[in-house]
């Protein structure tokens, strides 16, 4: 595949390695910055049980990285000392390559993602991934977090959601959500209904975010295990009876 490639890594660190994990979280960024072909990266924490709550997880971490092309991303996954160390200390390790087909917004005043894929008609029958991240304005953080629990609960039970992980750069104020869906139809059905739609409308109406980014991807070459589910089996899942979504502006999943 040509063009820029993003990589998401999710890690559940072994209980006996949690102190190592804390130090790795603080300092692995220096090694990441020296990886060949890397153009942007973030070392991320997570909520309890890899969720979206206020209580940080002592074991769940994540990485988001972008690379100049697929070859650089492949080399990173195969040979990075950072990832090798994570694998050695992980109870679960999940990694997936991503090609963006839709993106808007910025992260740390940068636009790290370029559109490197078009959405084929077959995408209605194949998994898609979404990354949503935001910097929450401190004065409205309490209002934002009052909306979070119902939206999280609806996501956990959403039809067609294959994976959902809460991630963040900093507690309370810099948050991200990564999801994989069995189809565009399943993703859109969740995004335009219920507690999630109410939370998005409230965020826009209340001007909750000082910065945000919303990107849709085609996921491929997944490996590892997350929440006891094989990555390969996860991406082979397909919607049983998808319906073509109506043409509307993108909603944030």
Secondary structure, DSSP 8 states (H G I E B T S, - for coil): --S-EEEEEEEEE-GGGHHHHHHHHHHHHHHHTTSTTEEEEEEEEEBGGGSSSSSB-SSEEEEEEEESSHHHHHHHHHH-HHHHHHHHTEEEEEEEEEEEEEEEE-BTTB----------GGGGGS-EEEEEEEEE-GGGHHHHHHHHHHHHHHHHT-TTEEEEEEEEEETTTEEEEEEEES-HHHHHHHHTSHHHHHHHHHHHHTT-EEEEEEEEEEEEEEEEEETTEEHHHHHH---SS------------
